[in-house]
Amino acid sequence: MIYVPQIKIPATYMRGGTSKGVFFNLSDLPEAAQIAGEAQDALLLRVIGSPDPYGKQTDGMGGATSSTSKTVILSKSNKPEHDVDYLFGQVSIDKAFVDWSGNCGNLSSAVGSFAINSGLVEPSRIPDNGIAEIRIWQANIKKTIIAHVPIANGEVQETGDFELDGVTFPAAEIRIDFMDPAGSAGSLFPTGNLVDDLNVPGVGTLKATMINAGIPTIFINAKDIGYTGLELQDTINNDDKALAMLELIRAHGAVKMGLIENIEEAAQRQHTPKVAFVSEAADYISSSGKQVSKNDIDLSVRALSMGKLHHAMMGTAAVAIGTASVIPGTLVNIAAGGNVSESMTFGHPSGTLKVGAKALQINQQWIVNSVSMSRSARVLMEGWVRIPGDCF
């Protein structure tokens, strides 16, 4: 029997922040996969190696974690005052499903570099030496992101001495500005409250701050679910009951936020919302063995992504954390002691992260102008990915 041979597609494998993903130029995809829909999803699933009932993604580019099962499609932007359109696809590991409902803040830090290297940015916008401000249109959530990409001798500078907890080696610092992350007035807190009573059958009624900034996120107090907020991955991810409880909280929170109509729909919306638990600052040892002092952080946060505790912190969730921290009365602000100004540092399983946010209250509505943080990014491999020609 003769089978359809493999095809090869130009692609770049990049690390951005604490995530990795396969980056594509939209025009390089097969014509059928250039349009959102079944063909595009099928192609990305095969590239990453999903669905994989073994949970390893051995036959693809995925790394069998939510942080490494990611895809990015970029194209030159037709939107005024923007350089590039950025579409993010979170690929499920064990299901035939690509979630397009949100952004990846970590990979946002690699978008500017890829755009420059791929010729998607006008040469006049790139200095010979200095910082290129790449204006990104985040197509999933229809928001603007500005990436400040260092340039040396006309090329993207990837090496440097910037250290990011959760990433082993230092690299060049890239500042990311998430502009107007909450959207239209009134949408920052979908329920209209800074804190809600979230009733979760089998768990109880929990205090929750539900916010839409960067990515829809549900914050609860760690102590209310029996944790300290200092847990590392194995404590949560090796406990099926804990994961089931946190997924149930996420599902009921999604309904309360108006993202889904019933909890059954949560299975088809795995990427959003996120669920995170917070606690006051305390000493702990990170996953790398680094001692984190309570004097160096404002609070501790642990967040789940795609049903597992994240090894560090999702960039979009960091936007939500930074936003909530500067608004008095949220659970995040309370855990931080209630005195956060425009920047704060929180502890996560891999270490710490500093986030800056600017918020103001107008007509009893909270408005966030921007949230900023520093990440790093670099190309790991570039060339082609190969997939069977009849898989999409």
C-alpha beads as a LAMMPS data file, in Angstrom:
LAMMPS data file: protein, C-alpha beads

392 atoms
391 bonds

1 atom types
1 bond types

-500.0 500.0 xlo xhi
-500.0 500.0 ylo yhi
-500.0 500.0 zlo zhi

Masses

1 110.0

Atoms # bond

1 1 1 0.000 0.000 0.000
2 1 1 1.288 3.455 -0.912
3 1 1 0.942 6.157 1.735
4 1 1 0.992 9.926 1.292
5 1 1 4.548 11.127 2.011
6 1 1 5.499 13.711 4.592
7 1 1 5.567 17.393 3.770
8 1 1 7.863 19.963 5.315
9 1 1 6.808 23.368 6.598
10 1 1 9.166 26.218 7.541
11 1 1 9.074 26.649 11.316
12 1 1 11.066 27.955 14.258
13 1 1 11.211 26.362 17.696
14 1 1 11.551 29.116 20.295
15 1 1 11.638 29.639 24.019
16 1 1 9.741 32.640 25.255
17 1 1 9.820 33.275 29.001
18 1 1 9.200 29.937 30.724
19 1 1 7.414 28.398 27.714
20 1 1 8.425 26.850 24.403
21 1 1 6.504 26.679 21.154
22 1 1 6.593 26.120 17.417
23 1 1 6.365 29.411 15.482
24 1 1 5.010 29.720 11.947
25 1 1 4.704 32.487 9.418
26 1 1 1.071 32.252 8.262
27 1 1 2.091 32.408 4.596
28 1 1 4.325 29.336 5.049
29 1 1 1.433 27.089 6.076
30 1 1 -0.314 24.945 3.457
31 1 1 -3.159 26.934 1.916
32 1 1 -5.898 24.897 3.612
33 1 1 -4.312 25.527 7.008
34 1 1 -3.975 29.284 6.573
35 1 1 -7.628 29.669 7.505
36 1 1 -8.901 29.085 11.046
37 1 1 -10.753 25.788 11.240
38 1 1 -10.411 22.026 11.193
39 1 1 -7.459 21.847 8.786
40 1 1 -5.392 24.338 10.768
41 1 1 -6.171 22.605 14.059
42 1 1 -5.354 19.169 12.623
43 1 1 -2.018 20.405 11.295
44 1 1 -0.987 21.945 14.610
45 1 1 -2.055 18.857 16.540
46 1 1 0.130 16.663 14.325
47 1 1 3.086 19.031 14.591
48 1 1 2.935 18.955 18.399
49 1 1 2.151 15.225 18.602
50 1 1 -1.403 15.270 19.944
51 1 1 -3.637 13.666 20.913
52 1 1 -1.307 11.307 22.756
53 1 1 -2.988 8.840 25.151
54 1 1 0.458 8.160 26.632
55 1 1 0.767 11.841 27.561
56 1 1 4.336 12.136 26.207
57 1 1 3.951 13.721 22.733
58 1 1 6.822 11.489 21.613
59 1 1 5.791 11.707 17.940
60 1 1 5.795 15.482 17.797
61 1 1 7.414 18.717 18.930
62 1 1 5.481 19.018 22.186
63 1 1 7.150 18.562 25.551
64 1 1 4.214 16.909 27.359
65 1 1 3.486 19.924 29.579
66 1 1 1.175 22.897 29.122
67 1 1 4.274 25.135 28.901
68 1 1 5.692 23.203 25.955
69 1 1 2.558 22.246 24.001
70 1 1 2.144 25.564 22.244
71 1 1 1.939 26.969 18.722
72 1 1 2.163 30.484 17.308
73 1 1 1.089 31.811 13.908
74 1 1 2.308 35.259 12.861
75 1 1 1.556 37.493 9.911
76 1 1 2.303 41.050 8.866
77 1 1 -0.364 43.263 10.395
78 1 1 -2.839 45.327 8.400
79 1 1 -3.994 46.989 11.583
80 1 1 -2.859 50.625 11.871
81 1 1 0.056 51.262 14.226
82 1 1 0.888 47.559 14.514
83 1 1 3.729 45.533 13.022
84 1 1 2.550 41.951 13.367
85 1 1 -0.553 39.882 14.157
86 1 1 0.014 37.162 16.751
87 1 1 -2.287 34.149 17.040
88 1 1 -1.681 31.634 19.832
89 1 1 -2.882 28.023 19.946
90 1 1 -2.660 26.009 23.177
91 1 1 -2.567 22.362 22.114
92 1 1 -4.086 19.762 24.409
93 1 1 -1.767 16.866 25.176
94 1 1 -4.183 13.949 25.329
95 1 1 -7.166 15.333 23.408
96 1 1 -7.660 16.380 19.781
97 1 1 -8.200 19.977 20.775
98 1 1 -6.532 23.344 20.174
99 1 1 -7.687 26.087 22.541
100 1 1 -7.753 29.543 20.944
101 1 1 -9.511 31.290 23.842
102 1 1 -6.548 33.200 25.269
103 1 1 -3.011 34.462 24.907
104 1 1 0.348 33.101 26.076
105 1 1 2.154 35.888 27.893
106 1 1 5.438 34.012 28.004
107 1 1 5.586 33.371 24.262
108 1 1 4.626 37.007 23.705
109 1 1 8.246 37.775 24.545
110 1 1 9.421 35.738 21.526
111 1 1 6.972 37.228 19.026
112 1 1 8.951 40.406 18.391
113 1 1 12.176 38.488 17.788
114 1 1 10.520 36.048 15.388
115 1 1 8.783 38.895 13.556
116 1 1 12.072 40.709 13.015
117 1 1 13.936 37.573 11.949
118 1 1 11.144 36.627 9.538
119 1 1 11.022 39.983 7.780
120 1 1 7.568 40.835 9.101
121 1 1 8.741 44.184 10.507
122 1 1 9.642 47.132 8.271
123 1 1 13.448 47.574 8.295
124 1 1 13.035 51.253 9.136
125 1 1 11.530 50.219 12.476
126 1 1 14.693 48.372 13.523
127 1 1 17.710 50.351 14.778
128 1 1 21.272 49.224 14.098
129 1 1 21.827 49.232 17.832
130 1 1 19.348 49.829 20.629
131 1 1 15.785 48.745 21.297
132 1 1 13.189 47.924 18.648
133 1 1 9.644 48.556 19.866
134 1 1 7.577 45.923 18.095
135 1 1 3.851 46.623 18.135
136 1 1 1.966 43.332 18.325
137 1 1 -1.745 42.773 17.742
138 1 1 -2.749 39.801 19.902
139 1 1 -5.455 38.307 17.700
140 1 1 -6.919 35.867 20.270
141 1 1 -7.919 38.599 22.725
142 1 1 -7.719 41.605 20.378
143 1 1 -5.203 43.515 22.472
144 1 1 -1.981 45.400 21.867
145 1 1 1.339 44.180 23.234
146 1 1 4.591 46.102 22.867
147 1 1 7.810 44.096 22.924
148 1 1 11.047 45.974 23.544
149 1 1 13.553 43.828 21.659
150 1 1 17.303 44.531 22.026
151 1 1 19.184 44.933 18.746
152 1 1 22.956 44.669 18.247
153 1 1 24.556 45.354 14.862
154 1 1 21.189 45.183 13.156
155 1 1 20.265 41.764 14.528
156 1 1 18.167 40.550 17.437
157 1 1 20.331 40.202 20.545
158 1 1 19.473 36.965 22.323
159 1 1 22.403 36.490 24.689
160 1 1 22.779 38.484 27.892
161 1 1 22.925 38.390 31.666
162 1 1 19.207 38.705 32.477
163 1 1 18.115 35.863 34.761
164 1 1 14.524 34.649 34.844
165 1 1 13.437 32.201 37.526
166 1 1 12.146 29.075 35.819
167 1 1 14.723 29.354 33.014
168 1 1 18.124 27.726 33.520
169 1 1 20.388 30.050 31.543
170 1 1 20.614 33.865 31.350
171 1 1 19.713 35.717 28.154
172 1 1 18.926 39.215 26.885
173 1 1 16.131 41.047 28.680
174 1 1 12.939 41.800 26.738
175 1 1 10.404 44.103 28.370
176 1 1 6.782 43.375 27.518
177 1 1 3.985 45.925 27.892
178 1 1 0.444 44.553 27.876
179 1 1 -1.680 47.547 26.911
180 1 1 -5.213 47.981 28.268
181 1 1 -5.261 44.305 29.330
182 1 1 -8.761 44.410 30.774
183 1 1 -10.663 45.690 27.770
184 1 1 -13.730 47.861 27.890
185 1 1 -14.903 49.601 31.049
186 1 1 -16.627 47.243 33.442
187 1 1 -15.089 44.045 32.078
188 1 1 -12.152 43.938 34.497
189 1 1 -14.373 42.241 37.103
190 1 1 -17.026 40.312 35.147
191 1 1 -19.264 39.824 38.184
192 1 1 -18.989 43.470 39.202
193 1 1 -17.381 42.515 42.526
194 1 1 -13.823 42.585 43.811
195 1 1 -14.581 39.462 45.859
196 1 1 -17.379 36.954 45.327
197 1 1 -18.710 33.976 47.223
198 1 1 -18.093 31.078 44.844
199 1 1 -20.189 28.045 45.683
200 1 1 -18.499 24.832 44.557
201 1 1 -20.491 21.658 45.337
202 1 1 -18.373 19.182 47.274
203 1 1 -15.826 21.859 48.133
204 1 1 -17.799 24.627 49.828
205 1 1 -18.260 28.353 49.422
206 1 1 -14.958 30.077 48.693
207 1 1 -14.000 33.720 48.602
208 1 1 -12.827 34.461 45.062
209 1 1 -11.533 37.388 43.049
210 1 1 -12.453 36.825 39.420
211 1 1 -10.642 39.163 37.072
212 1 1 -10.192 39.543 33.339
213 1 1 -6.757 41.076 32.820
214 1 1 -4.224 39.403 30.581
215 1 1 -6.275 36.246 30.876
216 1 1 -9.456 35.455 32.841
217 1 1 -8.266 34.287 36.266
218 1 1 -9.933 33.028 39.431
219 1 1 -7.993 33.806 42.620
220 1 1 -8.765 32.006 45.873
221 1 1 -7.044 31.911 49.247
222 1 1 -4.658 28.980 49.631
223 1 1 -5.748 28.351 53.231
224 1 1 -9.384 28.002 52.160
225 1 1 -8.528 24.840 50.213
226 1 1 -6.082 23.426 52.724
227 1 1 -2.796 24.734 51.305
228 1 1 -0.066 27.126 52.407
229 1 1 0.476 28.695 48.994
230 1 1 4.096 27.540 49.042
231 1 1 3.511 24.198 47.320
232 1 1 5.667 22.945 44.468
233 1 1 4.490 20.965 41.452
234 1 1 4.659 17.427 42.817
235 1 1 2.485 18.228 45.820
236 1 1 -0.402 19.201 43.558
237 1 1 0.223 17.328 40.325
238 1 1 0.669 13.942 42.015
239 1 1 -2.641 14.335 43.834
240 1 1 -5.556 13.433 41.571
241 1 1 -8.101 14.563 44.170
242 1 1 -6.462 17.985 44.396
243 1 1 -6.436 18.373 40.616
244 1 1 -10.080 17.343 40.393
245 1 1 -11.015 19.840 43.124
246 1 1 -9.158 22.687 41.438
247 1 1 -10.704 21.852 38.061
248 1 1 -14.148 21.892 39.675
249 1 1 -13.389 25.320 41.148
250 1 1 -12.232 26.496 37.730
251 1 1 -15.368 25.217 36.022
252 1 1 -17.755 26.854 38.495
253 1 1 -15.746 30.072 38.373
254 1 1 -15.942 30.077 34.572
255 1 1 -19.730 29.887 34.781
256 1 1 -19.836 32.723 37.323
257 1 1 -17.587 34.834 35.070
258 1 1 -19.960 34.272 32.149
259 1 1 -17.328 32.467 30.059
260 1 1 -19.407 29.284 29.752
261 1 1 -23.038 28.449 30.405
262 1 1 -22.552 25.226 32.357
263 1 1 -19.638 23.405 33.970
264 1 1 -19.621 20.671 31.316
265 1 1 -18.380 23.225 28.797
266 1 1 -15.175 23.732 30.810
267 1 1 -13.647 20.621 29.225
268 1 1 -13.719 22.400 25.856
269 1 1 -12.188 25.566 27.303
270 1 1 -9.078 24.258 29.031
271 1 1 -6.824 27.273 28.501
272 1 1 -9.136 29.793 30.153
273 1 1 -9.914 30.762 32.823
274 1 1 -6.916 30.071 35.017
275 1 1 -7.268 29.240 38.691
276 1 1 -4.669 30.424 41.205
277 1 1 -4.314 30.402 44.960
278 1 1 -2.606 33.113 46.979
279 1 1 -1.029 33.486 50.396
280 1 1 0.950 35.998 52.396
281 1 1 4.698 36.224 51.859
282 1 1 6.677 33.474 53.601
283 1 1 10.085 31.833 53.320
284 1 1 10.272 28.774 51.075
285 1 1 12.657 26.790 48.890
286 1 1 11.941 26.909 45.157
287 1 1 11.996 23.933 42.805
288 1 1 15.632 24.664 41.912
289 1 1 16.679 24.682 45.583
290 1 1 16.875 28.465 45.704
291 1 1 15.938 30.012 49.051
292 1 1 13.184 32.599 48.624
293 1 1 12.936 35.047 51.507
294 1 1 9.633 36.541 52.561
295 1 1 11.445 39.871 52.680
296 1 1 11.983 39.719 48.915
297 1 1 8.359 39.117 47.902
298 1 1 4.983 40.718 48.503
299 1 1 2.976 37.484 48.381
300 1 1 3.056 33.927 47.023
301 1 1 0.944 32.663 44.124
302 1 1 0.475 29.202 42.660
303 1 1 -1.439 28.837 39.389
304 1 1 -2.706 25.979 37.262
305 1 1 -2.495 25.720 33.503
306 1 1 -4.253 23.046 31.452
307 1 1 -5.124 21.126 34.610
308 1 1 -1.654 21.077 36.196
309 1 1 0.232 23.325 38.604
310 1 1 2.546 25.485 36.508
311 1 1 6.260 25.107 37.184
312 1 1 6.679 28.898 37.342
313 1 1 4.019 31.411 36.309
314 1 1 2.154 31.989 33.065
315 1 1 2.859 35.450 31.680
316 1 1 -0.814 36.234 31.214
317 1 1 -1.579 35.133 34.776
318 1 1 1.238 37.422 35.937
319 1 1 -0.657 40.256 34.228
320 1 1 -3.756 39.306 36.220
321 1 1 -1.700 39.106 39.422
322 1 1 -0.103 42.497 38.845
323 1 1 -3.446 44.089 38.032
324 1 1 -5.282 42.626 41.021
325 1 1 -2.419 43.520 43.365
326 1 1 -2.838 47.278 42.825
327 1 1 -6.605 47.294 43.336
328 1 1 -7.499 47.555 47.046
329 1 1 -9.831 44.835 48.283
330 1 1 -8.975 42.008 45.925
331 1 1 -7.684 38.781 47.457
332 1 1 -4.342 39.379 45.749
333 1 1 -4.042 42.871 47.192
334 1 1 -5.035 41.642 50.660
335 1 1 -2.486 38.809 50.538
336 1 1 0.156 41.388 49.591
337 1 1 -0.655 43.430 52.679
338 1 1 -2.892 45.947 50.957
339 1 1 -0.162 48.480 50.254
340 1 1 0.960 47.677 46.697
341 1 1 1.693 50.728 44.554
342 1 1 2.705 50.346 40.899
343 1 1 4.971 47.308 41.147
344 1 1 5.240 44.183 43.199
345 1 1 7.165 40.922 43.367
346 1 1 5.474 37.591 43.949
347 1 1 6.814 34.148 44.691
348 1 1 6.033 31.164 42.459
349 1 1 7.300 27.550 42.423
350 1 1 10.492 28.419 40.514
351 1 1 11.326 31.675 42.313
352 1 1 10.121 35.241 41.971
353 1 1 8.770 37.641 39.367
354 1 1 8.363 41.415 39.397
355 1 1 5.320 42.940 37.703
356 1 1 4.356 46.574 37.262
357 1 1 0.785 47.780 36.793
358 1 1 -0.967 51.130 36.622
359 1 1 -4.621 51.293 37.624
360 1 1 -7.050 54.111 38.314
361 1 1 -10.682 54.336 39.306
362 1 1 -13.054 56.345 37.112
363 1 1 -16.758 56.579 37.894
364 1 1 -16.404 53.644 40.309
365 1 1 -14.863 51.503 37.557
366 1 1 -11.267 50.288 37.728
367 1 1 -9.219 50.923 34.609
368 1 1 -5.776 49.441 33.931
369 1 1 -3.661 51.262 31.353
370 1 1 -0.815 48.769 31.101
371 1 1 1.003 45.933 32.836
372 1 1 4.731 45.395 32.312
373 1 1 7.213 42.643 33.027
374 1 1 10.577 41.465 31.785
375 1 1 11.156 38.113 30.080
376 1 1 13.711 36.667 27.689
377 1 1 13.519 34.634 24.503
378 1 1 15.733 32.834 22.048
379 1 1 15.641 30.636 18.979
380 1 1 16.256 26.976 19.821
381 1 1 16.014 25.533 16.324
382 1 1 14.913 26.712 12.913
383 1 1 14.259 24.986 9.636
384 1 1 11.254 22.781 8.831
385 1 1 8.846 20.548 10.662
386 1 1 7.613 17.453 8.853
387 1 1 4.146 15.936 9.064
388 1 1 2.244 13.369 6.977
389 1 1 0.733 15.137 4.008
390 1 1 -2.762 13.764 4.597
391 1 1 -3.089 14.635 8.316
392 1 1 -4.993 17.883 7.840

Bonds

1 1 1 2
2 1 2 3
3 1 3 4
4 1 4 5
5 1 5 6
6 1 6 7
7 1 7 8
8 1 8 9
9 1 9 10
10 1 10 11
11 1 11 12
12 1 12 13
13 1 13 14
14 1 14 15
15 1 15 16
16 1 16 17
17 1 17 18
18 1 18 19
19 1 19 20
20 1 20 21
21 1 21 22
22 1 22 23
23 1 23 24
24 1 24 25
25 1 25 26
26 1 26 27
27 1 27 28
28 1 28 29
29 1 29 30
30 1 30 31
31 1 31 32
32 1 32 33
33 1 33 34
34 1 34 35
35 1 35 36
36 1 36 37
37 1 37 38
38 1 38 39
39 1 39 40
40 1 40 41
41 1 41 42
42 1 42 43
43 1 43 44
44 1 44 45
45 1 45 46
46 1 46 47
47 1 47 48
48 1 48 49
49 1 49 50
50 1 50 51
51 1 51 52
52 1 52 53
53 1 53 54
54 1 54 55
55 1 55 56
56 1 56 57
57 1 57 58
58 1 58 59
59 1 59 60
60 1 60 61
61 1 61 62
62 1 62 63
63 1 63 64
64 1 64 65
65 1 65 66
66 1 66 67
67 1 67 68
68 1 68 69
69 1 69 70
70 1 70 71
71 1 71 72
72 1 72 73
73 1 73 74
74 1 74 75
75 1 75 76
76 1 76 77
77 1 77 78
78 1 78 79
79 1 79 80
80 1 80 81
81 1 81 82
82 1 82 83
83 1 83 84
84 1 84 85
85 1 85 86
86 1 86 87
87 1 87 88
88 1 88 89
89 1 89 90
90 1 90 91
91 1 91 92
92 1 92 93
93 1 93 94
94 1 94 95
95 1 95 96
96 1 96 97
97 1 97 98
98 1 98 99
99 1 99 100
100 1 100 101
101 1 101 102
102 1 102 103
103 1 103 104
104 1 104 105
105 1 105 106
106 1 106 107
107 1 107 108
108 1 108 109
109 1 109 110
110 1 110 111
111 1 111 112
112 1 112 113
113 1 113 114
114 1 114 115
115 1 115 116
116 1 116 117
117 1 117 118
118 1 118 119
119 1 119 120
120 1 120 121
121 1 121 122
122 1 122 123
123 1 123 124
124 1 124 125
125 1 125 126
126 1 126 127
127 1 127 128
128 1 128 129
129 1 129 130
130 1 130 131
131 1 131 132
132 1 132 133
133 1 133 134
134 1 134 135
135 1 135 136
136 1 136 137
137 1 137 138
138 1 138 139
139 1 139 140
140 1 140 141
141 1 141 142
142 1 142 143
143 1 143 144
144 1 144 145
145 1 145 146
146 1 146 147
147 1 147 148
148 1 148 149
149 1 149 150
150 1 150 151
151 1 151 152
152 1 152 153
153 1 153 154
154 1 154 155
155 1 155 156
156 1 156 157
157 1 157 158
158 1 158 159
159 1 159 160
160 1 160 161
161 1 161 162
162 1 162 163
163 1 163 164
164 1 164 165
165 1 165 166
166 1 166 167
167 1 167 168
168 1 168 169
169 1 169 170
170 1 170 171
171 1 171 172
172 1 172 173
173 1 173 174
174 1 174 175
175 1 175 176
176 1 176 177
177 1 177 178
178 1 178 179
179 1 179 180
180 1 180 181
181 1 181 182
182 1 182 183
183 1 183 184
184 1 184 185
185 1 185 186
186 1 186 187
187 1 187 188
188 1 188 189
189 1 189 190
190 1 190 191
191 1 191 192
192 1 192 193
193 1 193 194
194 1 194 195
195 1 195 196
196 1 196 197
197 1 197 198
198 1 198 199
199 1 199 200
200 1 200 201
201 1 201 202
202 1 202 203
203 1 203 204
204 1 204 205
205 1 205 206
206 1 206 207
207 1 207 208
208 1 208 209
209 1 209 210
210 1 210 211
211 1 211 212
212 1 212 213
213 1 213 214
214 1 214 215
215 1 215 216
216 1 216 217
217 1 217 218
218 1 218 219
219 1 219 220
220 1 220 221
221 1 221 222
222 1 222 223
223 1 223 224
224 1 224 225
225 1 225 226
226 1 226 227
227 1 227 228
228 1 228 229
229 1 229 230
230 1 230 231
231 1 231 232
232 1 232 233
233 1 233 234
234 1 234 235
235 1 235 236
236 1 236 237
237 1 237 238
238 1 238 239
239 1 239 240
240 1 240 241
241 1 241 242
242 1 242 243
243 1 243 244
244 1 244 245
245 1 245 246
246 1 246 247
247 1 247 248
248 1 248 249
249 1 249 250
250 1 250 251
251 1 251 252
252 1 252 253
253 1 253 254
254 1 254 255
255 1 255 256
256 1 256 257
257 1 257 258
258 1 258 259
259 1 259 260
260 1 260 261
261 1 261 262
262 1 262 263
263 1 263 264
264 1 264 265
265 1 265 266
266 1 266 267
267 1 267 268
268 1 268 269
269 1 269 270
270 1 270 271
271 1 271 272
272 1 272 273
273 1 273 274
274 1 274 275
275 1 275 276
276 1 276 277
277 1 277 278
278 1 278 279
279 1 279 280
280 1 280 281
281 1 281 282
282 1 282 283
283 1 283 284
284 1 284 285
285 1 285 286
286 1 286 287
287 1 287 288
288 1 288 289
289 1 289 290
290 1 290 291
291 1 291 292
292 1 292 293
293 1 293 294
294 1 294 295
295 1 295 296
296 1 296 297
297 1 297 298
298 1 298 299
299 1 299 300
300 1 300 301
301 1 301 302
302 1 302 303
303 1 303 304
304 1 304 305
305 1 305 306
306 1 306 307
307 1 307 308
308 1 308 309
309 1 309 310
310 1 310 311
311 1 311 312
312 1 312 313
313 1 313 314
314 1 314 315
315 1 315 316
316 1 316 317
317 1 317 318
318 1 318 319
319 1 319 320
320 1 320 321
321 1 321 322
322 1 322 323
323 1 323 324
324 1 324 325
325 1 325 326
326 1 326 327
327 1 327 328
328 1 328 329
329 1 329 330
330 1 330 331
331 1 331 332
332 1 332 333
333 1 333 334
334 1 334 335
335 1 335 336
336 1 336 337
337 1 337 338
338 1 338 339
339 1 339 340
340 1 340 341
341 1 341 342
342 1 342 343
343 1 343 344
344 1 344 345
345 1 345 346
346 1 346 347
347 1 347 348
348 1 348 349
349 1 349 350
350 1 350 351
351 1 351 352
352 1 352 353
353 1 353 354
354 1 354 355
355 1 355 356
356 1 356 357
357 1 357 358
358 1 358 359
359 1 359 360
360 1 360 361
361 1 361 362
362 1 362 363
363 1 363 364
364 1 364 365
365 1 365 366
366 1 366 367
367 1 367 368
368 1 368 369
369 1 369 370
370 1 370 371
371 1 371 372
372 1 372 373
373 1 373 374
374 1 374 375
375 1 375 376
376 1 376 377
377 1 377 378
378 1 378 379
379 1 379 380
380 1 380 381
381 1 381 382
382 1 382 383
383 1 383 384
384 1 384 385
385 1 385 386
386 1 386 387
387 1 387 388
388 1 388 389
389 1 389 390
390 1 390 391
391 1 391 392
